[in-house]
């Protein structure tokens, strides 16, 4: 596994969310905010994040909306 490979990072974040939801949520949030990932992967990460930590997902959505306005 290579930490710089987007697919590997996404899979690792999903596995991490299963064993440590708090750290997995942070990993998924970083994927959602990373333009290196394709839109489909970012969307899937956002959906998984909402399942793992709805509050963190809502916070990330609000930050993304503010970022897009600038």
C-alpha positions in Angstrom: 0.0 0.0 0.0 1.3 3.5 -0.9 0.1 6.4 1.1 0.4 8.7 -1.9 -2.0 6.6 -4.0 -5.5 8.1 -3.8 -7.2 4.6 -4.0 -5.0 3.2 -1.3 -5.7 6.2 1.0 -9.4 5.9 0.5 -9.4 2.2 1.3 -7.3 2.8 4.3 -9.6 5.5 5.6 -12.6 3.1 5.2 -10.8 0.4 7.2 -9.7 2.9 9.8 -13.3 4.1 10.2 -14.3 0.5 11.1 -11.8 0.1 13.9 -11.4 3.8 15.1 -14.4 5.9 14.0 -12.8 9.2 15.2 -9.6 8.8 13.3 -11.4 7.3 10.3 -13.7 10.3 10.2 -10.7 12.6 10.1 -9.1 10.5 7.3 -12.4 10.6 5.3 -12.7 14.4 5.9 -9.2 14.9 4.5 -10.2 13.0 1.3 -13.4 15.0 0.9 -11.3 18.2 1.0 -8.5 17.0 -1.3 -8.7 17.9 -5.0 -6.3 15.1 -5.8 -9.2 12.7 -5.6 -11.7 12.4 -8.4 -15.2 13.7 -7.7 -16.8 10.3 -7.3 -14.3 9.2 -4.7 -14.7 12.5 -2.8 -18.5 12.0 -2.9 -18.2 8.5 -1.6 -15.9 9.7 1.2 -18.5 12.3 2.1 -21.3 9.8 2.3 -19.1 7.5 4.4 -18.1 10.4 6.6 -21.8 11.2 7.2 -22.3 7.6 8.4 -19.3 7.6 10.7 -19.6 11.2 12.1 -22.6 13.3 11.0 -21.5 16.3 13.0 -18.0 16.3 11.3 -19.6 15.8 7.9 -21.9 18.8 8.5 -19.0 21.0 9.6 -17.0 20.0 6.5 -19.9 20.8 4.3 -20.3 24.2 5.8 -16.5 24.9 5.4 -16.7 23.8 1.8 -19.6 26.1 1.1 -17.7 29.0 2.6 -14.6 28.1 0.6 -16.5 28.1 -2.7 -17.9 31.6 -2.0 -14.5 33.2 -1.8 
